[in-house]
Amino acid sequence: MLDHDLDLVFRALGDRTRRALVERLVRGPASVSELAEPLTMSLAAVVQHLQVLEAAGIVRSDKVGRVRTCRVEPAVLRAGEQWLERQRTAWESKLDRLGDFLAEPPGTSEGSTS
């Protein structure tokens, strides 16, 4: 996945309402009206949130008759998860090295002039 695509994913997930919609869709497909039901906003506002999620590739929708059904795209979420995992691994490695350095007795680190 391109960095630009990840930008769209993280920007879309930066909103609490959109995260709630994704959390609901992870459990299975749902119609737009089903997604809107528990929310305290207009159907039009929910549709706008879904459009942002679709533009990021996180959600896909299909229309049959008058019903638009949405489903999550796991591969896109997985790409974001993999990026976060790489960052976590890099930071844990750096923190481990810092911990090792701080645990060394004074005067035993490389570059010491003792």
C-alpha positions as CSV (number, residue, x, y, z in Angstrom):
1,M,0.0,0.0,0.0
2,L,1.3,3.4,-0.9
3,D,2.0,6.0,1.8
4,H,-0.7,8.2,0.3
5,D,-3.2,5.4,0.7
6,L,-2.1,5.0,4.3
7,D,-2.6,8.7,4.8
8,L,-6.2,8.3,3.7
9,V,-6.7,5.3,5.9
10,F,-5.4,7.0,9.0
11,R,-7.2,10.3,8.3
12,A,-10.5,8.4,7.9
13,L,-9.9,6.5,11.1
14,G,-9.0,9.7,12.9
15,D,-12.7,10.4,13.5
16,R,-14.6,8.7,16.3
17,T,-17.8,8.2,14.3
18,R,-16.0,6.6,11.4
19,R,-14.1,4.3,13.9
20,A,-17.5,3.3,15.4
21,L,-18.8,2.5,11.9
22,V,-15.8,0.3,11.1
23,E,-16.1,-1.4,14.5
24,R,-19.8,-2.3,13.6
25,L,-18.9,-3.4,10.1
26,V,-16.1,-5.7,11.4
27,R,-18.9,-7.8,12.9
28,G,-20.5,-8.1,9.4
29,P,-22.2,-6.2,6.5
30,A,-24.9,-3.7,7.4
31,S,-27.2,-1.4,5.6
32,V,-26.7,2.4,5.8
33,S,-29.9,2.7,7.9
34,E,-28.7,0.0,10.3
35,L,-25.4,1.8,10.7
36,A,-27.2,5.1,11.3
37,E,-29.7,3.7,13.8
38,P,-27.6,4.0,17.0
39,L,-26.0,7.3,16.0
40,T,-27.3,10.7,17.0
41,M,-26.9,12.3,13.6
42,S,-28.8,12.6,10.4
43,L,-28.7,9.8,7.8
44,A,-27.0,12.3,5.4
45,A,-24.2,12.8,8.0
46,V,-23.7,9.1,8.3
47,V,-23.5,8.8,4.5
48,Q,-20.8,11.5,4.4
49,H,-18.8,9.5,7.0
50,L,-19.2,6.3,4.9
51,Q,-18.1,8.2,1.8
52,V,-14.8,9.1,3.6
53,L,-14.3,5.5,4.6
54,E,-15.0,4.3,1.0
55,A,-12.6,6.9,-0.5
56,A,-9.9,5.5,1.8
57,G,-10.8,1.9,0.7
58,I,-11.7,0.8,4.2
59,V,-15.4,0.2,3.3
60,R,-17.1,-1.0,0.2
61,S,-20.8,-0.7,-0.5
62,D,-23.2,-2.3,-2.9
63,K,-26.7,-1.1,-3.7
64,V,-29.5,-3.5,-4.4
65,G,-32.8,-1.8,-5.1
66,R,-33.1,1.0,-2.5
67,V,-30.8,-0.6,0.1
68,R,-27.1,0.2,0.2
69,T,-25.1,-2.4,2.2
70,C,-21.6,-1.7,3.5
71,R,-18.8,-4.1,4.3
72,V,-15.3,-3.6,5.6
73,E,-12.3,-4.3,3.4
74,P,-10.0,-6.3,5.7
75,A,-6.9,-6.0,3.5
76,V,-6.9,-2.2,3.8
77,L,-7.2,-2.4,7.6
78,R,-4.4,-5.0,7.6
79,A,-2.1,-2.7,5.7
80,G,-2.6,0.0,8.4
81,E,-2.1,-2.6,11.1
82,Q,1.2,-3.8,9.5
83,W,2.5,-0.2,9.3
84,L,1.7,0.3,13.0
85,E,3.3,-3.1,13.8
86,R,6.5,-2.0,12.0
87,Q,6.6,1.2,14.0
88,R,6.0,-0.6,17.3
89,T,8.8,-3.1,16.6
90,A,11.2,-0.3,15.7
91,W,10.4,1.7,18.9
92,E,10.6,-1.4,21.1
93,S,14.0,-2.2,19.6
94,K,15.2,1.4,20.4
95,L,13.7,1.3,23.9
96,D,15.4,-2.1,24.5
97,R,18.8,-0.6,23.4
98,L,18.2,2.4,25.7
99,G,17.3,0.1,28.6
100,D,20.5,-1.9,28.0
101,F,22.5,1.3,27.9
102,L,21.0,2.6,31.1
103,A,21.5,-0.8,32.8
104,E,25.3,-0.7,32.2
105,P,27.4,0.3,35.1
106,P,29.0,3.8,34.7
107,G,32.2,3.7,32.7
108,T,31.6,0.5,30.8
109,S,29.8,1.9,27.8
110,E,31.6,2.1,24.4
111,G,33.4,5.3,23.9
112,S,34.3,5.6,27.6
113,T,37.6,7.4,28.2
114,S,38.4,5.6,31.5
